[in-house]
């Protein structure tokens, strides 16, 4: 069966609205190797096609991999750790060795020490009761990180095949392409984009005669803000450069808006620093607490910019939750958007869309 080399979808020449579509004349000319129209448009024009990908059966993929007992590389977004880890990891793969790879370390400011993030990841795994053979914090952009991961895979693989598993948009395909480039000195061919669910089936990338990396479709993560956005706004939120912290000194009675996604109301406490780590495309505004609700109603379609009316409808209603913070530093983590570090002591109320995962944690940096 012919498959698209970019997303893994089985080829078909009948329905342009279904995955794997290729024009018959294109298939005839390039039957050996090709990209489907969806991947071709993503690669060359950064333009997604309206393809129905709802028939991806993740449970079937997981069962097949579990039977293999092969090494699993579970990739998560270290910048959205709580939002991208898979709670049922050990239940899904009870007999597979697992590497826990916290990707996208390069999004942290350069001043952040890797050891601090590694300690946080170890504590996180212990807290969640996840059992893994190894845990790495890395960036697919750094050669030393790729070399370390390759050495571990070669040393601990249980067969010729190693599977990359995780939720959508954590960087699995990018990481595999980078490993292929590191070993073969030629770019990997897997399609990489900000589109939710770019990989649609198993995609094999042979590194060596006895080592093949296999990209799995990502588990759809409907608790992330990006899941509900149109492609143009998804791209704005997916960072490729270290995020610069934006620091705001707030007194009780003030509020902070993160675009139109949410706003933090400083209800009570002492003067505190609110350090914002979100994409620069997300505008941040400070207002008086008494004006916050009205400010949102007046400016959600202009100053606050994102999300659009159609995206807000998909995100559902806005709800408010309260958190106490201090005296130790805490983070308000907003899945798919970023986090806000609270330095001080007090109580905040956060109004956010109900479908976005929201929580408070010990500060990661």
Buried (B, 14 or more C-beta within 10 A) or exposed (E): EBBBBBBBBEBBBEEBEBBBBBEEEBBEEEEEEBBBBBBBBBBEEEEBBEBEBEEBEBEEBBEEBBEBBBBBBBBBBBBBBBBBBBEEBBEBBEEBBBBBBBBBBBBBEEEBEEEBBBEBBEEBBEEBEBEBEBBBBBBBBEEEBBEBBBEBBEEEBBEEBBBBBBBBBBBBBBBBBBBBBBBEEEEBBBBBBBBBBBBBBBBBBBBEEEBBBBBBBBBBBEBBBBBBBBBEBBBBBBBEEBBEBBEBEBEBEBBBBBBBBBBBBBBEBEEBBBBBBBBEBBBBBBBEBEEBEEBBEEBBEEBBBBBBEEBBEBBEEBEEEEBEBBEEBBBBBBBBBBBBBBBBBBBBBBBBBEBBBBBBBEBBB
